[in-house]
Amino acid sequence: MARYDFTIHYDGEGLKNNRIPIEDLAPSLLAVSKAFQEIQKLNNPLDDPVSLDIKASEPGSFIVDLVLANGGDIIQRAVSLLNNADSNALLNLKDYVLIFCSLITFIIGIADHKLKHKKENDDGTVEITLDDNTKITISKKVLDAYQNVEIRKSINDSVKPLSKDGIESIDFYHGSHNKVTVKKSDYSAFEVPDATEKEINVSEEDTFLQIISVAFEHGKWQFSSGGNRFFAKIEDESFLKDVEKNVQHFGSTDVLKVHLLTRQYIDKAGLLKSEYTVLKVLDHQRGGQQIELNFTDPEN
């Protein structure tokens, strides 16, 4: 089983008696655990999940072991790890801790600044230019974690004890002499901004749509393209004016030939959505089936 020690030290006047309310400590540690799990999902989604176990307690400190959860053949896994101290599992744990601590450092470092520009380098790093033209180079893995809403929420929750009176700082220790400190004055920098929609594809095509319902109030008509039903906004002003003047009449099986804009995007909840807009109505075909006349003598 891969193990990597990771120490969290809460400090402040309220901890002089070496005590901390469990309602402050427990959510913070759970959030740290969640952050590591989300970092793992982002980088190695097929690996066994990591977990944080409390190993021991010292005055004002809480030492936590980062442990790779067992899976598959436990005996074989243990033998493999004991024979190779630098196993992939252990290296991954170190990498997750480094991403976690580097992300905290980055959040503090860009507090009160806006991101102006980014440049991806060939070595897996990204150069970030801030609004005052300061340049910061970080791992792309750290930037990916910075943009991940779930990781950011977990990081924010992990430092939430700083919002309480009597807790002035939190130290995160990793490796031999590495430490990242978050002070009470840094707490506001960890607030998670609202997620934004991410556009992934926009396409236009001429296609045929069958009218399901005509909606005059909210401006979206319901169509069918065969097996798919959806609402679409119509932006063809000329067509809409004809509808208002009753120049256009519609039946339940009428078909429109349209120039359709389809936009696919990831919404704020991370779900794939599609949005449809009829840019131009090219033709209106009346519904109702007709029997084709089979003439023996074609017209000249």
Disulfide bonds with the S-S distance in Angstrom:
none
